[in-house]
Amino acid sequence: MNDIRAATEQDLDAALAVERAAFGGEAEAELVRNLLADPSAEPLLSLLAWDGNEPVGHILFTAAKLGNATATILAPLAVIPGRQKQGIGGKLIRQGLNMLAEQGVDLVFVLGHIEYYPRHGFEPAGRLGFHAPYPIPEKVADAWMVQALRDGVIGHVTGTVHCAKAMDKKEYWVE
Ligand SMILES: CC(C)(COP(=O)(O)OP(=O)(O)OC[C@H]1O[C@@H](n2cnc3c(N)ncnc32)[C@H](O)[C@@H]1OP(=O)(O)O)[C@@H](O)C(=O)NCCC(=O)NCCS
């Protein structure tokens, strides 16, 4: 049974440990640390999945700018290796999307696995007129995805999505 809760400042080490374990390196942990300290990433939503006292999953959504829409970017999502394929990633996505919808967020973007995110309501964003902060190569263009949390947004807003400063580096926009 996993418990999903908003991460507090005291949970920073737990979130970073999950990122390191899931990705097997420091890059995503560093990105998370930088985003959590970045005023341009606000408002953000950081959720941790716990199994008792053990942090097993983490998801981060950070503010993005796109015309007058309220937009956010999902990155990164991490589940520790021993607990993958148990539905924890999906639960983190669903709970995050519910909370963002309640907060009035219009659009959620993600650059990620094209077999994974469509299971949770995402669809390719480029063909809907949404451009990533950095161009995504044609052959993986569909990895740039979007989900509307409110009707009537898609089709009315298009353009380039501007991410938080800490994420505004070309190296983060390679799938
Ligand atoms: C990707 C990740 C977050 C998924 O979390 P999870 O808790 O294992 O996911 P869920 O249990 O909700 O879903 C599991 C399903 O997604 C599939 N899946 C997991 N990673 C996938 C990937 N990279 N591409 C396609 N499908 C994937 C699994 O095969 C499984 O499918 P099944 O239900 O048919 O067996 C987790 O595997 C992880 O942390 N991986 C390493 C870090 C990473 O790549 N993060 C994603 C960044 S976009």
The ligand as a Gaussian input file, in Angstrom:
#p B3LYP/6-31G(d) Opt

LIG

0 1
 C        9.156000       5.059000     -15.935000
 C        8.781000       4.796000     -14.486000
 C        8.612000       6.113000     -13.735000
 C        7.466000       4.012000     -14.449000
 O        7.066000       3.839000     -13.112000
 P        6.347000       2.479000     -12.676000
 O        5.884000       2.644000     -11.281000
 O        7.263000       1.358000     -12.952000
 O        5.143000       2.471000     -13.699000
 P        3.741000       1.772000     -13.563000
 O        3.842000       0.608000     -12.615000
 O        2.716000       2.792000     -13.285000
 O        3.512000       1.265000     -15.023000
 C        4.253000       0.153000     -15.447000
 C        4.043000      -0.087000     -16.906000
 O        4.690000       0.922000     -17.660000
 C        5.636000       0.330000     -18.519000
 N        6.833000       1.155000     -18.626000
 C        7.668000       1.496000     -17.640000
 N        8.691000       2.210000     -18.146000
 C        8.458000       2.316000     -19.477000
 C        9.158000       2.912000     -20.532000
 N       10.314000       3.523000     -20.339000
 N        8.612000       2.835000     -21.781000
 C        7.466000       2.194000     -21.974000
 N        6.767000       1.580000     -21.004000
 C        7.270000       1.641000     -19.773000
 C        5.990000      -0.989000     -17.885000
 O        6.484000      -1.875000     -18.847000
 C        4.658000      -1.413000     -17.321000
 O        3.861000      -1.964000     -18.335000
 P        2.866000      -3.179000     -18.013000
 O        1.850000      -2.591000     -17.079000
 O        2.288000      -3.521000     -19.362000
 O        3.692000      -4.222000     -17.402000
 C        9.862000       3.948000     -13.752000
 O       10.026000       2.754000     -14.475000
 C       11.196000       4.649000     -13.611000
 O       11.428000       5.374000     -12.639000
 N       12.106000       4.418000     -14.568000
 C       13.431000       5.007000     -14.537000
 C       13.367000       6.497000     -14.678000
 C       12.604000       6.948000     -15.907000
 O       12.846000       6.496000     -17.016000
 N       11.668000       7.900000     -15.691000
 C       10.765000       8.395000     -16.732000
 C       11.233000       9.679000     -17.259000
 S       10.184000      10.217000     -18.585000

